[in-house]
Amino acid sequence: MVAPHGGGIEPGTSEIADGIADEELSLDAFEGLKSNGNKDLHITSTRFDEPTCLILIGRSDVVVTIHGENSEADGEGVFLGGLDDDLGPRVRTALDARGFDVLKQMFSSLTREGRTEKTQRFRDFIDALRGSIAGETQS
């Protein structure tokens, strides 16, 4: 699991990646921890070359990255991308099975404090992604 824009850069992404990784998967999170101005730390993913992350990726068969998206649209959305033609459809099926077309909030808010208060929707999302990574399509 990789969260290249964690902490205050793309709030919530570190927590999601950490929840998926849990105690079983490797995790690398680059977190903006400044009291403000964390968006200035954003590095385009194609230019992200943090050495520890590159070592992890080099040792991994599958890499899943979690990114945030802050559009003007109301609600929650999940965008899937990547080049893995097997994992992508499994993730989509797992999220669909958990009702992720229904928009609900994963944290009480995206503030530093609010991200410590995870909702049931957060736990369902984590379970769905962990299951799809393990090769399950339902749980």
Protein Blocks (a to p, Z undefined) as FASTA:
>chain_A
ZZfbgcjllghjlmmmmmmnmmmbccdddddfbfbhklmmpccfklgccfklmmmmmmpf
bdcdddddddfbecjddddedjbfklmmmmmmmmmmnopmbccdfbfbfcfklmmmccfk
lmmmmmmmmmmmnopabZZ
